[in-house]
Amino acid sequence: MLNELVVDRLGGHHSARCIVSSVEFSEIEALQRTGQWHEAGELLASYARGLERAGAECVVLGTNTMHKVAPAIQDAIDIPFLHVVDAVAEALERIDVATAGLLGTRFTMAENFYVDLLAERGITALVPDAKGQDDVHAVIFDDLLHGRTPAAGRQRYCEVMADLKEAGAGAIILGCTEIGLLVESCDCCIPMIDTTVEQARAAVDWALA
């Protein structure tokens, strides 16, 4: 996606210059499950420092949930950290939406770090009810993380999105990098903000500014 956006802007045979640090997710998942967020922040901060030492000029964290520990990462580096919520807020502002439904892992939906940062930008985030949160989270961990996109999961997401629309959402934030694999714009008659796309766009905007 980064490469596609760069060639769209610059043409020819251009591509994005990237330094990638791929994290072993089972370590992160265990820390999430056991509530060891401080340790998770320290771990990701160490990866960010490694990227900086390798020559990176900014850092993008390719996960929504782990932005819960973004302050630890930001404090550990001297280069810019491009926050996913800023990218989401800018996308919502472009389409003039001030109330949006938020889908993601249970951590993203139920905790305040994402919702509060959107509120600071003047955006109200609506989350599913407890059952909806359980179902959305389960599809991510039981299916999407294993490359499965079950029809039943897609149908359940459609129901949850319809409920958020009924509650007043003018758009839906796909607040987990895998959700875009499951649902498409045709699944909801209001705009969808795919955070994977918006993070890539924000990174390219920053790099080519």
C-alpha positions in Angstrom: 0.0 0.0 0.0 2.8 2.4 0.8 4.5 1.5 -2.5 1.2 2.0 -4.4 0.6 5.4 -2.8 4.2 6.6 -3.6 4.0 5.6 -7.2 0.6 7.3 -7.5 2.3 10.5 -6.3 5.6 10.3 -8.0 5.0 7.9 -11.0 7.6 6.0 -12.9 9.4 3.3 -10.9 9.3 5.0 -7.5 8.6 3.0 -4.3 8.5 3.7 -0.6 11.8 3.5 1.4 10.9 1.4 4.4 12.6 -0.2 7.4 10.4 -2.9 8.8 10.5 -4.5 12.2 8.1 -7.4 12.4 7.1 -8.3 15.9 6.4 -11.9 17.1 2.7 -11.5 17.8 2.4 -14.4 20.3 4.5 -12.4 22.7 2.3 -9.3 22.3 -0.9 -11.4 22.5 0.2 -12.9 25.8 1.0 -9.5 27.3 -2.4 -8.2 26.1 -4.3 -11.2 27.6 -2.6 -10.8 30.9 -2.8 -7.1 31.1 0.9 -6.5 31.0 0.7 -3.2 29.1 3.8 -1.7 30.7 5.9 -4.6 29.5 4.3 -4.4 26.1 5.1 -0.7 25.8 8.7 -1.4 26.7 8.9 -4.2 24.1 7.6 -2.0 21.3 9.7 0.9 22.4 12.8 -1.3 22.0 11.7 -2.1 18.4 11.1 1.6 17.7 14.6 2.5 19.0 16.0 -0.1 16.7 14.2 1.4 13.7 15.6 4.8 14.7 19.1 3.4 14.9 18.7 1.8 11.5 18.0 5.2 10.0 14.2 5.5 10.1 13.0 9.2 10.0 9.5 8.4 11.5 7.7 5.5 13.0 4.3 4.0 12.1 2.8 1.4 14.4 0.8 -1.0 12.2 -1.8 -2.0 14.8 -4.6 -0.1 16.4 -4.7 -1.9 19.8 -1.1 -1.3 20.6 -1.5 2.5 20.3 -2.6 2.0 23.9 1.1 2.1 24.7 2.0 4.8 22.2 3.2 7.2 24.9 6.0 4.6 25.8 7.0 4.5 22.2 7.0 8.2 21.7 9.1 8.8 24.8 11.7 6.3 23.6 12.5 7.9 20.3 13.6 11.3 18.9 11.9 10.9 15.6 8.2 11.5 14.9 5.6 8.9 15.8 2.7 9.0 13.4 -0.4 8.2 15.5 -3.2 6.2 14.0 -5.9 8.3 15.7 -4.6 11.5 14.0 -4.9 9.7 10.6 -8.4 8.6 11.5 -9.5 12.0 12.7 -8.2 13.6 9.5 -10.1 11.1 7.4 -13.3 11.8 9.3 -12.7 15.6 9.0 -12.3 15.3 5.3 -15.8 13.8 5.0 -17.3 16.1 7.7 -18.2 13.3 10.1 -18.2 14.1 13.8 -19.8 10.9 15.2 -18.3 7.5 14.1 -18.8 3.9 15.1 -15.6 2.2 16.2 -14.9 -1.5 15.6 -11.7 -3.2 16.8 -10.4 -5.6 19.4 -12.0 -5.5 22.8 -9.1 -3.5 24.1 -9.6 -0.8 21.4 -13.4 -0.6 21.9 -13.8 -1.0 25.7 -10.8 1.1 26.9 -10.5 4.9 26.7 -7.3 5.5 24.9 -8.8 5.6 21.4 -12.1 7.2 22.2 -10.5 9.9 24.3 -8.0 10.9 21.6 -10.8 11.2 19.1 -12.8 13.3 21.5 -9.8 15.7 21.8 -10.2 16.2 18.0 -14.0 16.9 18.4 -15.1 13.4 17.3 -17.5 11.2 19.2 -16.8 7.5 18.9 -19.6 5.0 19.4 -18.8 1.5 20.3 -21.0 -1.7 20.1 -22.8 -3.0 23.2 -21.1 -5.7 25.3 -22.3 -8.6 23.1 -21.3 -6.8 20.0 -17.8 -6.1 21.4 -17.4 -9.8 22.3 -18.5 -10.9 18.8 -16.3 -8.4 16.9 -13.3 -9.3 19.1 -13.8 -13.0 18.6 -13.9 -12.8 14.8 -10.6 -10.9 14.8 -8.8 -13.4 17.1 -10.5 -16.6 16.1 -10.7 -16.1 12.3 -9.1 -13.0 10.8 -5.7 -13.5 12.5 -5.7 -17.0 11.0 -6.6 -15.8 7.5 -10.2 -16.8 7.6 -13.1 -14.6 6.5 -16.2 -16.5 7.4 -19.6 -15.5 6.0 -21.1 -15.7 9.5 -18.5 -13.3 10.8 -19.2 -10.9 8.0 -22.9 -11.0 8.7 -22.4 -10.3 12.3 -20.2 -7.3 11.5 -23.0 -6.0 9.2 -25.4 -6.3 12.1 -23.1 -4.5 14.5 -22.4 -1.7 11.9 -26.2 -1.3 11.4 -26.7 -0.9 15.1 -24.0 1.8 15.2 -25.5 3.6 12.3 -28.9 3.5 14.0 -27.2 5.0 17.2 -26.1 8.0 15.1 -22.8 7.0 13.5 -22.1 8.8 10.3 -19.1 6.5 9.4 -17.5 3.3 10.7 -13.9 3.1 11.8 -12.3 -0.2 10.9 -10.1 0.1 14.0 -8.2 -3.2 13.5 -5.8 -3.7 10.6 -7.5 -7.0 9.6 -11.1 -5.9 9.5 -10.8 -4.6 5.9 -10.3 -8.2 4.8 -13.8 -9.1 6.0 -16.0 -6.2 5.1 -16.3 -3.9 2.2 -18.0 -0.6 1.5 -21.0 -2.4 0.2 -21.6 -3.9 3.7 -22.6 -0.5 5.1 -24.3 2.4 3.5 -22.2 4.9 5.4 -18.5 5.6 4.8 -15.9 3.2 6.2 -12.6 4.5 7.5 -10.0 1.7 7.0 -7.2 2.5 9.4 -4.7 0.5 7.4 -5.3 2.7 4.4 -5.3 5.9 6.5 -2.0 5.1 8.2 -0.4 4.4 4.9 -1.7 7.7 3.5 -0.5 9.6 6.5 3.0 8.1 6.3 3.3 8.9 2.6 1.9 12.5 3.2 4.6 13.0 5.9 7.4 11.5 3.8 6.7 13.5 0.7 5.8 16.8 2.3 
